[in-house]
């Protein structure tokens, strides 16, 4: 193109080279080439850490998250959901501006008042419909010295079942699955880490 600001959309995946040729009024020219890689976008935001820290002035708990962009494209924003036990969910859109492979530590705007909230746990989850790995999007902190087990899902099912629990400390977890008639179908033991286990 000889346009001042040409635009072109690549419709096929692959590696391309865009070349700019500049010519002055005396006929002298120079070229600059820029490689362009067209690929399928893969979104994978990963929640690598979550903490609740008391504010020195108010005493309210500030939520701090560490987000890693494991996508192959830059990510401008992340949708974060704060689960206050099973009683409420608060959502916040956070500006992250993360290149692939980059990590960001972000303190969220919402806080938890320990004098008003008496739930068992707080979880943070990255929410994205396009995320290819949802198993690395959520972390929880137990606020009481008790384990909390979520309802298994899907339920009922004749196939795979997902069971999540929030452990107050490390140890062994014992799981028993019963069918609708009360017969034991499956028993399993595993190591349980503090926080969310799946």
Phi, psi and omega in degrees: 000149174253010179290158181295314179229078183290151178233136178219137178251121176279129182254352178245144175290150177148182179257132182229164176233123175262129183243130176252126177245125179249131180232130179266182185291342178270001179088005177282141182225160175212156181232149173227134182241136180237121177286141179233128178249119179258121183217166176289132179281134177238121181261124175209091173270133186242130175270105186267341178203152178212132178217155173245121184238129179291134175288132184297332183268308187268337184081355178286152182274122177269137179267124177239131181238151172245121184244130176247135177269097177267014177283173173258012178227156175294148178239127183271323183224163174222137176266121183245132177245128177256117180264116177267091190051226177250020185264329183203155176230131177244132181249146177215134173266124185246134173285123182243324180044062184253127171284161177305132179087351183275157181233147181222136172258127186225131172268125183282158183284332182276147181235165178242126178269110183295342178281339182252334182256122183239035180281176183274331186203164172230131178239148172240138182223137171273127186247120176205127179293334185267354184297128184277343179228104180269353181284351179245023187255357190222140173218152183227154174233130179276133180259349179233166181275046180223149173279153177231128180249125176282159175297135178294152180215152348291149181216115010277164176205156173248005182239224182289141178238141180254130179231125179243142173214153177251116183263139179282337179206169179286152179166199178263139174248136179243128184238132175231130180250128178247148176277180184294343177268001178089005180276137179289124182258330188202140175226142187206145174234144180208164174284135181247128179264156174298139182096207186286133173233144181227000000 
